[in-house]
Amino acid sequence: MKRLDLAPGFAAALCLLRLLAEPRVFYAFLAAAAAHEAGHVMAIYLVGGRVTGIRLGMCDAKIETRGLDYRQEIFCALAGPGMSVLVCLALRKAYATCAAISLLLGLFNAMPVYPLDGGRALRTGLCLVLPLGRAETVSNVVSLAVCAAGLAGAIFCARAYGLGFAPIAVWFVVLMRVLLYGHEEGLVSRAPVRYNK
């Protein structure tokens, strides 16, 4: 691997999380996130790919790779959520907090929303059967539809059940990520490939 980059917001996000979360939740989250990313990295090397860099950002991690075809990319994208589920099953009794966080992290990243793992797998899978431009269009429509439904559901639940602003904020952030990465990354086939969390 050539480099590990830490974005300026990474340390700030880590400090904020440490201030807001009690220690057992903070360390459980770090362990769950590390296992999730390790799932991606192990899968990349398992299929013969190469990791050329890892960038840890304020709310995500990007793994740059070389040497993956579309089928291998689908496998590697889904390996992170798969590892999260395995961690949940393995630790459900010994370390329940980490198990719960791992499950939530895996389910969140498995959503068919680009650039999350599920959205990347969907977009890459569509590239196997559709021209690139059409695959990206379908992926973008699915991503925006899921975000719109999630945001509408969060607003409804916040009003109907008094859940507060947190669910709305989460879906708003996901929607902003979809719009931001759709603008920044463009083509799924552009090297280097990035797996986003």
Backbone hydrogen bonds, N-H to C=O, Kabsch-Sander energy under -0.5 kcal/mol:
donor,donor_aa,acceptor,acceptor_aa,energy
3,R,52,T,-0.5
5,D,54,I,-3.1
7,A,5,D,-0.6
7,A,56,L,-2.9
10,F,7,A,-1.8
11,A,7,A,-0.7
12,A,8,P,-0.8
13,A,9,G,-2.7
14,L,10,F,-2.4
15,C,11,A,-2.5
16,L,12,A,-2.5
17,L,13,A,-2.6
18,R,14,L,-2.2
19,L,15,C,-2.0
20,L,16,L,-2.2
21,A,17,L,-2.5
25,V,22,E,-0.8
26,F,22,E,-2.4
27,Y,23,P,-2.7
28,A,24,R,-1.5
29,F,25,V,-2.5
30,L,26,F,-2.1
31,A,27,Y,-2.3
32,A,28,A,-2.5
33,A,29,F,-2.9
34,A,30,L,-2.4
35,A,31,A,-2.3
36,H,32,A,-2.2
37,E,33,A,-2.3
38,A,34,A,-2.4
39,G,35,A,-1.8
40,H,36,H,-1.3
41,V,37,E,-2.3
42,M,38,A,-2.9
43,A,39,G,-1.9
44,I,40,H,-2.4
45,Y,41,V,-2.2
46,L,42,M,-2.4
47,V,43,A,-1.9
48,G,45,Y,-1.0
49,G,44,I,-2.7
50,R,66,R,-2.2
52,T,50,R,-0.6
52,T,64,E,-2.6
53,G,64,E,-1.2
54,I,3,R,-1.8
55,R,62,K,-2.7
56,L,5,D,-2.8
57,G,55,R,-0.6
57,G,60,D,-3.1
62,K,55,R,-2.7
63,I,195,Y,-1.0
64,E,53,G,-3.0
64,E,62,K,-0.6
65,T,193,V,-1.4
66,R,50,R,-2.0
73,E,69,D,-2.4
74,I,70,Y,-2.2
75,F,71,R,-2.0
76,C,72,Q,-2.6
77,A,73,E,-2.4
78,L,74,I,-2.1
79,A,75,F,-1.0
80,G,76,C,-0.6
80,G,77,A,-0.5
82,G,78,L,-2.1
83,M,79,A,-2.6
84,S,80,G,-2.2
85,V,81,P,-2.1
86,L,82,G,-2.2
87,V,83,M,-2.6
88,C,84,S,-2.1
89,L,85,V,-2.4
90,A,86,L,-2.6
91,L,87,V,-2.3
92,R,88,C,-0.7
95,Y,91,L,-2.6
99,A,95,Y,-2.2
100,A,96,A,-2.5
101,I,97,T,-2.3
102,S,98,C,-2.6
103,L,99,A,-2.2
104,L,100,A,-2.3
105,L,101,I,-2.8
106,G,102,S,-2.7
107,L,103,L,-2.7
108,F,104,L,-2.6
109,N,105,L,-2.3
110,A,106,G,-1.3
111,M,107,L,-0.5
111,M,108,F,-1.2
113,V,111,M,-2.4
114,Y,112,P,-0.5
116,L,113,V,-2.2
118,G,109,N,-2.9
119,G,111,M,-0.9
119,G,113,V,-0.8
120,R,116,L,-2.6
121,A,117,D,-2.5
122,L,118,G,-2.3
123,R,119,G,-2.7
124,T,120,R,-2.6
125,G,121,A,-2.6
126,L,122,L,-2.5
127,C,123,R,-1.5
128,L,124,T,-0.6
128,L,125,G,-1.1
129,V,125,G,-0.5
129,V,126,L,-1.2
130,L,126,L,-2.4
135,A,131,P,-2.7
136,E,132,L,-2.5
137,T,133,G,-1.9
138,V,134,R,-2.7
139,S,135,A,-2.4
140,N,136,E,-2.6
141,V,137,T,-2.3
142,V,138,V,-2.5
143,S,139,S,-2.6
144,L,140,N,-2.6
145,A,141,V,-2.4
146,V,142,V,-2.6
147,C,143,S,-2.3
148,A,144,L,-2.7
149,A,145,A,-2.5
150,G,146,V,-2.6
151,L,147,C,-2.8
152,A,148,A,-2.6
153,G,149,A,-2.6
154,A,150,G,-2.3
155,I,151,L,-2.3
156,F,152,A,-2.5
157,C,153,G,-2.8
158,A,154,A,-2.4
159,R,155,I,-2.0
160,A,156,F,-3.3
161,Y,157,C,-2.4
162,G,158,A,-0.6
163,L,157,C,-0.8
164,G,158,A,-0.6
169,A,165,F,-2.6
170,V,166,A,-2.4
171,W,167,P,-2.0
172,F,168,I,-2.3
173,V,169,A,-2.4
174,V,170,V,-2.2
175,L,171,W,-2.4
176,M,172,F,-2.4
177,R,173,V,-2.3
178,V,174,V,-2.3
179,L,175,L,-2.2
180,L,176,M,-2.8
181,Y,177,R,-3.0
182,G,178,V,-2.1
183,H,179,L,-1.4
184,E,180,L,-2.4
185,E,181,Y,-2.8
186,G,181,Y,-0.7
186,G,182,G,-0.6
187,L,185,E,-0.6
190,R,187,L,-0.8
193,V,65,T,-1.0
195,Y,63,I,-0.9
196,N,115,P,-0.8
196,N,194,R,-0.6
197,K,61,A,-0.6
